[in-house]
Amino acid sequence: MVSTLHIFNPIQKLRYLSRMWRRGSMRLGEADFSGDSVNQHSNDSVKSSQEYTVTSANQHLRHESKATPDPKYYQPDSGEGLCTFRVGNTLFRIHRCLLMREASAFRDMLSLPCEEGMEDGSTDHSAIPLYDDPTQIRDLLWALYSPPTSFCLYGQAGNQEVPLERLLNIAELASKYCIESYESWALERICRLVKDAKGFISYESAEICARTLRLAAITGQCEILQLVSQKLISRILWSGLDYGPIREVAETFSLGRLLGVTYYRELVSCGEAEPHSTEERHSASDSGRREAILSASKELLLLWGQIQSIPPRLHVGECLTPEACHSSWKRTWTYASSKAEQDPRICSVDVLGRLRYMMRCAKSKLPAMTSICVPCTMDAFERISAIREQLIDDLLTYFTRPS
């Protein structure tokens, strides 16, 4: 049996519990002090104080600052067909039917009976509070108010493309409030943009990329998550993308491959880490972090020594001269690894940077060599790529192994 999760307005529940607690406290006070006139007077003062405190708190929540109607999504008409929401200092007064036409948290919210004095959205003073960004709400309302016939044409060939920021806002809020149709619509278009070789992941800010990554993880969009992660790995390693926002998402959702790359980028940025003097003081967390970086640095240096000394064996069944091809491949490997190690632009712990250099070197030398066949040349390129991909897969383990 599939159970349905209903999400309601939390502020109404909290205020209801607050009133129940206050009433229970007053009844308890009356029972304890009913025989003493002095204490009874004190109890009355306590009750008055409690009533004033709760009332003042409610008034503060409602009137802490003057709210102004949104210039576009505030319907001036009155009637039961409209509902008012307060987002920050902005009032949105919209048609209830837009929020009730499909299953969502809004439908559950508006279907619940409200006690007198609670925010039911019938007036500006009883506006239902939403703790979102007004810009996001505007973008969601843009989608809700768009005619279905024209709405589905956005992003199609020859039609206007929906801005990325708007798509993210719609997808995030539609996911939050369980509006499935609009969530699917926005995610489909985001996926299309992610698949584009020249799409936004290749040039947008780290914050936008992190939002897309988080959205894909929250909504379970494996295809988007995989594509975004792969493109971000390339940008973090070779383009100097700020990995801070990316790491936060990777840690939250246990994206190990991406998280390992951010740690690796931090290590390479630091260069060769030398132990600090014993007089220098560090907190326990700083000390543990530094030990992990030093340990990873040592292991990566050992790994490079192993990679440099033993070239991977070529396995090409159709090769007619395997020994000659392997001999040429070995000479090229030794030459390329030596040149990569001597390049002053590549940090000594940057094994991935050295493998990248070796790939460029191999691509420039092997095709011109007559002593190695074409299939073996292609296999050689694949061997370098395989070593690189395996290292990226294993990066996190270098920073999380117990010392």
Residue pairs with C-beta under 8 A, 6 or more apart in sequence:
6 105
6 108
7 105
7 108
7 109
7 177
7 178
8 105
8 108
8 109
8 112
9 109
9 112
9 119
9 128
9 129
11 61
11 119
11 129
12 112
12 114
12 118
12 119
15 58
15 118
16 115
16 118
18 54
18 57
19 54
22 50
22 51
22 54
25 50
26 47
26 50
29 43
29 46
29 47
30 43
32 43
33 39
33 40
33 42
33 43
34 40
58 117
61 129
62 119
62 125
65 89
66 89
67 86
67 88
67 89
67 90
67 91
67 124
67 127
68 89
68 90
68 91
69 90
69 91
69 93
69 124
70 90
70 91
70 92
70 134
70 138
72 138
73 92
73 93
73 94
73 137
73 138
73 141
73 145
74 91
74 92
74 93
75 82
75 93
75 94
75 95
76 93
80 96
80 122
81 95
81 96
81 97
82 93
82 94
82 95
82 96
83 93
83 94
83 95
83 96
83 99
83 110
83 121
83 122
83 128
84 91
84 92
84 93
84 121
84 122
84 123
84 124
84 126
84 127
84 128
85 91
85 92
85 93
85 94
85 121
85 127
85 128
85 129
85 130
85 137
86 92
86 127
86 128
86 129
86 130
87 129
87 130
87 131
87 132
87 133
87 134
87 137
88 133
88 134
90 134
90 137
91 124
91 127
92 137
92 141
93 124
94 141
94 144
96 110
98 141
98 144
98 145
99 106
99 107
99 110
99 144
100 106
100 107
100 110
100 111
102 179
102 180
102 181
103 178
103 180
104 177
104 178
104 179
104 180
105 176
105 177
105 178
106 177
106 179
109 128
110 121
114 120
118 126
119 126
119 127
119 128
119 129
120 126
120 128
121 127
121 128
130 137
132 173
132 176
133 169
135 169
136 169
136 172
136 173
137 173
139 165
139 166
139 169
139 170
139 173
140 169
140 170
140 173
140 174
140 182
142 166
142 170
143 151
143 170
143 174
143 182
143 185
143 186
144 182
146 154
151 185
152 185
153 159
154 160
154 161
154 162
154 189
155 161
155 162
155 189
155 192
162 189
164 190
164 193
164 200
164 204
164 208
165 208
167 186
167 189
167 190
167 193
168 186
168 190
168 208
168 211
168 212
168 215
170 182
170 183
170 185
170 186
171 183
171 186
171 187
171 190
171 215
171 219
172 211
172 215
173 179
174 180
174 182
174 183
174 186
175 183
175 215
175 218
175 219
183 219
187 215
187 219
187 221
187 224
190 212
190 215
190 224
191 221
191 223
191 224
191 227
193 199
193 200
194 200
194 201
194 212
194 224
194 227
194 228
194 231
195 227
200 208
201 209
201 212
201 227
201 228
201 231
201 232
201 235
202 231
202 235
206 241
206 242
206 243
206 244
206 245
206 246
207 245
209 228
209 232
209 235
209 241
209 245
209 246
210 245
210 246
210 248
210 249
212 224
212 228
213 225
213 228
213 229
213 232
213 246
213 249
213 250
213 255
213 258
214 249
214 252
214 253
215 221
215 224
216 222
216 224
216 225
216 228
217 225
217 249
217 252
217 253
217 255
225 255
229 255
229 257
229 258
232 241
232 246
232 258
233 257
233 258
233 261
233 392
235 241
236 243
236 246
236 261
236 262
236 265
237 261
237 264
237 265
237 352
238 356
243 261
243 262
243 265
243 266
246 258
246 262
247 259
247 262
249 255
250 256
250 258
250 259
250 262
251 259
256 396
257 392
257 393
257 395
257 396
259 396
260 392
260 394
260 395
260 396
260 397
260 398
260 399
261 392
261 395
263 293
263 296
263 395
263 396
263 398
263 399
264 296
264 352
264 395
264 398
264 399
266 293
267 273
267 293
267 296
267 297
267 300
267 349
267 399
268 347
268 349
268 350
268 353
270 293
271 347
271 349
272 297
272 347
272 348
272 349
273 290
273 293
273 294
273 297
275 294
276 282
276 290
282 290
291 403
292 399
292 400
292 403
293 399
295 398
295 399
295 401
295 403
296 349
296 398
296 399
297 349
299 398
299 401
300 349
300 351
300 398
301 348
301 349
303 351
303 391
304 341
304 348
304 351
304 354
307 337
307 351
307 355
307 387
308 337
308 338
308 341
311 329
311 330
311 333
311 334
311 383
312 383
312 386
312 387
313 326
314 322
314 325
314 326
314 329
314 376
314 379
314 380
314 383
315 379
316 322
316 325
316 373
316 375
316 376
316 379
318 375
319 325
319 373
319 375
319 376
320 373
321 373
322 376
324 371
324 372
325 371
325 372
325 373
325 376
326 376
327 371
328 366
328 369
328 371
328 372
329 366
329 372
329 376
329 380
332 361
332 362
332 365
332 366
332 369
332 380
333 358
333 362
335 361
335 365
336 357
336 358
336 361
336 362
336 365
337 354
337 358
339 357
339 361
340 346
340 353
340 354
340 355
340 357
340 358
340 361
341 354
343 354
343 357
346 353
346 354
346 357
347 353
351 391
352 388
352 391
352 392
355 384
355 387
355 388
355 391
356 388
358 384
359 381
359 384
359 385
359 388
362 380
362 381
362 384
363 381
366 372
366 377
366 380
366 381
367 377
369 377
372 380
